Amino acid sequence: MPEIPTRAAIDTSRCPMCGQSNQCANEAEKGTGIAQGPCWCTEAVFTPELLHSVPAEARRLACICARCAGATIAQTVGH
């Protein structure tokens, strides 16, 4: 049986879907202590399908990157 990552093993600065930096301003502020502007995600629309596709162990722990969010949104709008 595969080992499920613990909360501490989740890298919150990386997109749980593609592994690239998620550019989350909230995480940047936590990591640096330097105030950031509003995160890009505050105006993004995350479809239920997109949120469901996040690996269960990372849900509500790591932010989806703009590229993955945009790709899914574009696919949804196109159909």
FENDA-V581166 format. One record per residue. N is the residue number from 0. SS is DSSP state (H for helix, E for strand, - for the rest). PSI is psi in degrees with one decimal (999 if undefined). D_FIRST is the distance of its C-alpha to the first C-alpha in Angstrom with 2 decimals. Layout:
N	SS	PSI	D_FIRST
N	SS	PSI	D_FIRST
This chain:
0	-	132.3	0.00
1	-	146.6	3.85
2	-	131.5	6.50
3	-	127.5	9.05
4	-	144.5	12.48
5	-	166.5	15.09
6	H	-40.5	18.47
7	H	-24.5	20.01
8	H	-13.1	17.71
9	-	124.2	18.94
10	-	104.2	22.08
11	-	-8.4	24.42
12	-	-3.1	26.91
13	E	143.5	24.72
14	-	129.9	24.16
15	-	-9.1	20.58
16	-	-43.4	21.27
17	-	-14.0	22.98
18	-	-2.8	22.63
19	-	167.7	26.42
20	E	135.9	28.58
21	-	-2.8	28.96
22	-	37.1	32.50
23	-	117.3	32.10
24	H	-33.7	35.40
25	H	-43.0	33.99
26	H	-37.5	31.41
27	H	-41.6	34.19
28	H	-42.7	36.44
29	H	-42.1	33.90
30	H	-33.4	33.32
31	H	-22.3	36.99
32	-	3.9	38.92
33	-	127.5	41.13
34	-	137.6	41.87
35	-	161.8	40.70
36	-	179.4	42.07
37	-	142.8	40.24
38	-	149.2	36.91
39	H	-29.5	36.99
40	H	-13.7	34.49
41	H	-19.3	37.04
42	H	3.9	38.79
43	-	155.9	35.88
44	-	122.4	34.75
45	-	114.0	31.03
46	-	155.2	30.49
47	H	-35.7	28.10
48	H	-41.7	26.43
49	H	-49.4	25.94
50	H	-35.9	24.56
51	H	-25.4	22.11
52	H	-8.1	20.85
53	-	133.9	19.84
54	-	135.8	16.09
55	H	-39.9	15.51
56	H	-15.4	14.69
57	H	-5.5	18.05
58	-	132.5	20.24
59	-	14.8	23.43
60	-	-37.0	22.58
61	-	139.0	23.46
62	-	143.7	26.33
63	-	141.3	26.34
64	-	162.4	28.85
65	H	-35.9	32.14
66	H	-47.5	31.39
67	H	-40.5	28.28
68	H	-42.9	30.14
69	H	-39.9	33.21
70	H	-42.6	31.59
71	H	-41.5	30.07
72	H	-43.0	33.36
73	H	-40.7	35.33
74	H	-40.9	33.30
75	H	-43.8	33.76
76	H	-35.1	37.47
77	H	-13.5	38.00
78	-	999	37.01
